[in-house]
Amino acid sequence: MENETVILLSRKKMLLLVIGASIFVVIGFWGTIRPGDLVSLFRRNAEMIRLFSLAALLFFGLCWVYAIRKLFDKKPGLIIDQYGITNNTNAVHTGLIVWDDIVKIERREVAGTRFLIVYISNPDRYIKEIKDAILKRAAIMSLKTYGSPVSITANALKMDFDDLEQLITSVFERRKSLSDGSCIERRKSE
């Protein structure tokens, strides 16, 4: 495969996520400091509202930080080339995933979010390359939960999931059928 396919991050999707997360952060903050104001609205006691509000504040606060980072990220969301797949579609990006390391690709869906799990032959090597301790922990949890630290989503891309899945699986299948067993040198991630 000599051609390189570059899929850019979608500023529109990230802006919508920033707006949505901001709304839930405000509601979470409000419910954390003044849960009594929401008791009649949600018909729950104040402590339950405070607990749910704090969870919403933390979760959507992290979503907001992620979306802001991606909104200003100049790197492409995904690069597919002769070396492999360079994934920048989510918070836990492992850089280049070499074709020879990919064992299989499987579609998953959790809470309405579709993503591809990329099973790799040496997950520890990819996890070691993650510098951030929190993101490294997330990759380890993904490995325990799904069997791989690598997942690809279309949520931040200028491409819908079905097209993304078709593209990646077709290139992977073509690479697999043409593979002569030689190892491709791993290039430095950018």
C-alpha positions as YAML, in Angstrom:
chain: A
units: angstrom
residues:
- id: 1
  name: MET
  ca: [0.00, 0.00, 0.00]
- id: 2
  name: GLU
  ca: [1.84, 3.06, -1.17]
- id: 3
  name: ASN
  ca: [-0.97, 5.56, -0.72]
- id: 4
  name: GLU
  ca: [-1.52, 7.32, 2.54]
- id: 5
  name: THR
  ca: [-5.06, 7.95, 3.76]
- id: 6
  name: VAL
  ca: [-5.36, 10.88, 6.14]
- id: 7
  name: ILE
  ca: [-8.61, 11.51, 8.01]
- id: 8
  name: LEU
  ca: [-8.83, 14.85, 9.76]
- id: 9
  name: LEU
  ca: [-10.36, 15.62, 13.12]
- id: 10
  name: SER
  ca: [-13.82, 17.20, 12.92]
- id: 11
  name: ARG
  ca: [-13.84, 20.66, 14.51]
- id: 12
  name: LYS
  ca: [-17.66, 20.67, 14.27]
- id: 13
  name: LYS
  ca: [-18.03, 17.45, 16.29]
- id: 14
  name: MET
  ca: [-15.57, 18.72, 18.89]
- id: 15
  name: LEU
  ca: [-17.35, 22.07, 19.19]
- id: 16
  name: LEU
  ca: [-20.66, 20.26, 19.77]
- id: 17
  name: LEU
  ca: [-18.99, 18.13, 22.44]
- id: 18
  name: VAL
  ca: [-17.57, 21.25, 24.13]
- id: 19
  name: ILE
  ca: [-21.03, 22.85, 24.19]
- id: 20
  name: GLY
  ca: [-22.77, 19.70, 25.45]
- id: 21
  name: ALA
  ca: [-20.13, 18.96, 28.08]
- id: 22
  name: SER
  ca: [-20.23, 22.60, 29.23]
- id: 23
  name: ILE
  ca: [-23.97, 22.36, 29.88]
- id: 24
  name: PHE
  ca: [-23.55, 19.19, 31.95]
- id: 25
  name: VAL
  ca: [-20.56, 20.67, 33.84]
- id: 26
  name: VAL
  ca: [-22.71, 23.68, 34.82]
- id: 27
  name: ILE
  ca: [-25.58, 21.42, 35.92]
- id: 28
  name: GLY
  ca: [-23.15, 19.16, 37.78]
- id: 29
  name: PHE
  ca: [-21.54, 22.14, 39.52]
- id: 30
  name: TRP
  ca: [-24.94, 23.56, 40.42]
- id: 31
  name: GLY
  ca: [-26.17, 20.23, 41.76]
- id: 32
  name: THR
  ca: [-22.98, 19.76, 43.78]
- id: 33
  name: ILE
  ca: [-23.10, 23.12, 45.57]
- id: 34
  name: ARG
  ca: [-26.91, 23.58, 45.69]
- id: 35
  name: PRO
  ca: [-28.55, 20.13, 45.47]
- id: 36
  name: GLY
  ca: [-31.70, 21.42, 47.17]
- id: 37
  name: ASP
  ca: [-32.52, 23.45, 44.05]
- id: 38
  name: LEU
  ca: [-32.80, 20.25, 42.04]
- id: 39
  name: VAL
  ca: [-34.70, 18.07, 44.54]
- id: 40
  name: SER
  ca: [-38.15, 18.91, 43.15]
- id: 41
  name: LEU
  ca: [-36.94, 18.62, 39.55]
- id: 42
  name: PHE
  ca: [-35.46, 15.11, 39.91]
- id: 43
  name: ARG
  ca: [-37.58, 13.91, 42.86]
- id: 44
  name: ARG
  ca: [-34.56, 12.58, 44.72]
- id: 45
  name: ASN
  ca: [-33.03, 13.52, 48.05]
- id: 46
  name: ALA
  ca: [-30.32, 16.18, 48.20]
- id: 47
  name: GLU
  ca: [-27.46, 13.79, 48.95]
- id: 48
  name: MET
  ca: [-28.34, 11.56, 45.99]
- id: 49
  name: ILE
  ca: [-28.45, 14.63, 43.73]
- id: 50
  name: ARG
  ca: [-25.11, 15.84, 45.11]
- id: 51
  name: LEU
  ca: [-23.53, 12.43, 44.42]
- id: 52
  name: PHE
  ca: [-24.86, 12.23, 40.83]
- id: 53
  name: SER
  ca: [-23.96, 15.88, 40.23]
- id: 54
  name: LEU
  ca: [-20.38, 15.31, 41.39]
- id: 55
  name: ALA
  ca: [-20.10, 12.27, 39.09]
- id: 56
  name: ALA
  ca: [-21.50, 14.33, 36.18]
- id: 57
  name: LEU
  ca: [-19.14, 17.19, 36.97]
- id: 58
  name: LEU
  ca: [-16.10, 14.88, 36.92]
- id: 59
  name: PHE
  ca: [-17.12, 12.88, 33.83]
- id: 60
  name: PHE
  ca: [-18.25, 15.80, 31.70]
- id: 61
  name: GLY
  ca: [-15.35, 17.90, 32.96]
- id: 62
  name: LEU
  ca: [-12.99, 15.28, 31.52]
- id: 63
  name: CYS
  ca: [-15.05, 15.22, 28.29]
- id: 64
  name: TRP
  ca: [-14.76, 19.01, 28.11]
- id: 65
  name: VAL
  ca: [-10.96, 18.93, 28.56]
- id: 66
  name: TYR
  ca: [-10.67, 16.20, 25.89]
- id: 67
  name: ALA
  ca: [-12.87, 18.12, 23.43]
- id: 68
  name: ILE
  ca: [-10.96, 21.38, 23.96]
- id: 69
  name: ARG
  ca: [-7.66, 19.56, 23.35]
- id: 70
  name: LYS
  ca: [-8.98, 17.93, 20.19]
- id: 71
  name: LEU
  ca: [-10.54, 21.19, 19.01]
- id: 72
  name: PHE
  ca: [-7.08, 22.75, 18.84]
- id: 73
  name: ASP
  ca: [-5.17, 19.59, 17.87]
- id: 74
  name: LYS
  ca: [-3.46, 20.14, 14.52]
- id: 75
  name: LYS
  ca: [-2.52, 16.48, 13.98]
- id: 76
  name: PRO
  ca: [-4.74, 14.30, 11.75]
- id: 77
  name: GLY
  ca: [-7.18, 12.03, 13.53]
- id: 78
  name: LEU
  ca: [-6.06, 8.92, 11.66]
- id: 79
  name: ILE
  ca: [-3.35, 8.03, 9.16]
- id: 80
  name: ILE
  ca: [-3.43, 4.73, 7.29]
- id: 81
  name: ASP
  ca: [-0.29, 4.02, 5.28]
- id: 82
  name: GLN
  ca: [2.16, 1.26, 4.36]
- id: 83
  name: TYR
  ca: [3.54, 1.20, 7.92]
- id: 84
  name: GLY
  ca: [0.24, 0.81, 9.76]
- id: 85
  name: ILE
  ca: [-2.38, 2.96, 11.45]
- id: 86
  name: THR
  ca: [-1.49, 6.11, 13.36]
- id: 87
  name: ASN
  ca: [-4.38, 6.68, 15.73]
- id: 88
  name: ASN
  ca: [-5.22, 10.09, 17.22]
- id: 89
  name: THR
  ca: [-8.99, 9.54, 17.49]
- id: 90
  name: ASN
  ca: [-9.29, 9.38, 21.26]
- id: 91
  name: ALA
  ca: [-7.53, 10.42, 24.45]
- id: 92
  name: VAL
  ca: [-5.45, 7.24, 24.64]
- id: 93
  name: HIS
  ca: [-3.45, 7.34, 21.44]
- id: 94
  name: THR
  ca: [-0.60, 4.87, 21.08]
- id: 95
  name: GLY
  ca: [0.94, 6.36, 17.96]
- id: 96
  name: LEU
  ca: [1.71, 4.08, 15.04]
- id: 97
  name: ILE
  ca: [0.18, 0.60, 15.18]
- id: 98
  name: VAL
  ca: [2.35, -1.49, 12.87]
- id: 99
  name: TRP
  ca: [0.48, -3.77, 10.42]
- id: 100
  name: ASP
  ca: [2.51, -6.81, 11.46]
- id: 101
  name: ASP
  ca: [1.42, -6.29, 15.09]
- id: 102
  name: ILE
  ca: [-2.31, -6.28, 14.27]
- id: 103
  name: VAL
  ca: [-3.90, -9.67, 14.88]
- id: 104
  name: LYS
  ca: [-7.53, -8.77, 14.21]
- id: 105
  name: ILE
  ca: [-9.96, -5.86, 14.19]
- id: 106
  name: GLU
  ca: [-13.37, -6.16, 15.81]
- id: 107
  name: ARG
  ca: [-16.38, -3.84, 16.02]
- id: 108
  name: ARG
  ca: [-17.78, -3.10, 19.48]
- id: 109
  name: GLU
  ca: [-20.57, -0.95, 20.83]
- id: 110
  name: VAL
  ca: [-20.91, 0.32, 24.40]
- id: 111
  name: ALA
  ca: [-23.70, 2.66, 25.50]
- id: 112
  name: GLY
  ca: [-24.49, 3.54, 21.88]
- id: 113
  name: THR
  ca: [-20.87, 4.38, 21.02]
- id: 114
  name: ARG
  ca: [-19.38, 2.29, 18.23]
- id: 115
  name: PHE
  ca: [-15.65, 1.71, 18.03]
- id: 116
  name: LEU
  ca: [-13.08, -0.70, 16.62]
- id: 117
  name: ILE
  ca: [-10.88, -2.75, 18.90]
- id: 118
  name: VAL
  ca: [-7.50, -3.36, 17.30]
- id: 119
  name: TYR
  ca: [-6.05, -6.54, 18.78]
- id: 120
  name: ILE
  ca: [-2.27, -6.48, 18.74]
- id: 121
  name: SER
  ca: [0.32, -9.17, 19.35]
- id: 122
  name: ASN
  ca: [2.38, -7.14, 21.84]
- id: 123
  name: PRO
  ca: [0.14, -4.75, 23.81]
- id: 124
  name: ASP
  ca: [2.72, -4.11, 26.54]
- id: 125
  name: ARG
  ca: [5.07, -2.47, 24.05]
- id: 126
  name: TYR
  ca: [2.37, 0.01, 23.03]
- id: 127
  name: ILE
  ca: [1.32, 0.70, 26.62]
- id: 128
  name: LYS
  ca: [4.94, 1.48, 27.56]
- id: 129
  name: GLU
  ca: [5.02, 4.24, 24.93]
- id: 130
  name: ILE
  ca: [2.19, 6.17, 26.60]
- id: 131
  name: LYS
  ca: [3.80, 8.95, 28.64]
- id: 132
  name: ASP
  ca: [0.82, 10.22, 30.70]
- id: 133
  name: ALA
  ca: [0.20, 8.07, 33.82]
- id: 134
  name: ILE
  ca: [-3.60, 8.48, 33.71]
- id: 135
  name: LEU
  ca: [-3.80, 7.59, 30.02]
- id: 136
  name: LYS
  ca: [-1.46, 4.64, 30.58]
- id: 137
  name: ARG
  ca: [-3.83, 3.41, 33.32]
- id: 138
  name: ALA
  ca: [-6.77, 3.81, 30.91]
- id: 139
  name: ALA
  ca: [-4.90, 1.72, 28.29]
- id: 140
  name: ILE
  ca: [-4.26, -1.00, 30.89]
- id: 141
  name: MET
  ca: [-7.96, -1.00, 31.82]
- id: 142
  name: SER
  ca: [-8.88, -1.24, 28.13]
- id: 143
  name: LEU
  ca: [-6.53, -4.21, 27.77]
- id: 144
  name: LYS
  ca: [-8.20, -5.95, 30.72]
- id: 145
  name: THR
  ca: [-11.73, -5.11, 29.57]
- id: 146
  name: TYR
  ca: [-11.50, -5.56, 25.78]
- id: 147
  name: GLY
  ca: [-8.26, -7.51, 25.26]
- id: 148
  name: SER
  ca: [-6.44, -4.58, 23.65]
- id: 149
  name: PRO
  ca: [-5.24, -1.10, 24.65]
- id: 150
  name: VAL
  ca: [-6.01, 0.16, 21.14]
- id: 151
  name: SER
  ca: [-9.41, 1.40, 20.03]
- id: 152
  name: ILE
  ca: [-10.44, 3.60, 17.14]
- id: 153
  name: THR
  ca: [-13.58, 5.70, 17.07]
- id: 154
  name: ALA
  ca: [-15.13, 8.04, 14.52]
- id: 155
  name: ASN
  ca: [-16.50, 10.39, 17.19]
- id: 156
  name: ALA
  ca: [-13.81, 13.00, 16.53]
- id: 157
  name: LEU
  ca: [-13.27, 12.35, 12.81]
- id: 158
  name: LYS
  ca: [-14.58, 13.88, 9.60]
- id: 159
  name: MET
  ca: [-15.88, 10.44, 8.66]
- id: 160
  name: ASP
  ca: [-18.78, 8.37, 9.90]
- id: 161
  name: PHE
  ca: [-18.22, 5.10, 11.69]
- id: 162
  name: ASP
  ca: [-19.49, 2.75, 8.96]
- id: 163
  name: ASP
  ca: [-17.14, 4.26, 6.37]
- id: 164
  name: LEU
  ca: [-14.26, 4.18, 8.85]
- id: 165
  name: GLU
  ca: [-14.90, 0.53, 9.69]
- id: 166
  name: GLN
  ca: [-15.11, -0.43, 6.00]
- id: 167
  name: LEU
  ca: [-11.89, 1.42, 5.18]
- id: 168
  name: ILE
  ca: [-9.81, 0.00, 8.03]
- id: 169
  name: THR
  ca: [-11.05, -3.56, 7.71]
- id: 170
  name: SER
  ca: [-10.62, -3.63, 3.93]
- id: 171
  name: VAL
  ca: [-7.04, -2.30, 4.14]
- id: 172
  name: PHE
  ca: [-6.26, -4.73, 6.96]
- id: 173
  name: GLU
  ca: [-7.67, -7.69, 5.02]
- id: 174
  name: ARG
  ca: [-5.75, -6.67, 1.91]
- id: 175
  name: ARG
  ca: [-2.52, -6.34, 3.93]
- id: 176
  name: LYS
  ca: [-3.15, -9.71, 5.56]
- id: 177
  name: SER
  ca: [-3.72, -11.47, 2.24]
- id: 178
  name: LEU
  ca: [-0.59, -9.92, 0.71]
- id: 179
  name: SER
  ca: [1.60, -10.46, 3.77]
- id: 180
  name: ASP
  ca: [4.74, -12.43, 3.09]
- id: 181
  name: GLY
  ca: [5.58, -12.72, 6.79]
- id: 182
  name: SER
  ca: [8.27, -10.06, 6.69]
- id: 183
  name: CYS
  ca: [8.38, -7.58, 9.50]
- id: 184
  name: ILE
  ca: [7.86, -3.90, 8.71]
- id: 185
  name: GLU
  ca: [10.20, -1.59, 10.57]
- id: 186
  name: ARG
  ca: [8.42, 0.56, 13.08]
- id: 187
  name: ARG
  ca: [8.77, 4.22, 12.23]
- id: 188
  name: LYS
  ca: [8.92, 6.93, 14.84]
- id: 189
  name: SER
  ca: [5.55, 8.44, 15.62]
- id: 190
  name: GLU
  ca: [5.27, 12.15, 14.92]
...
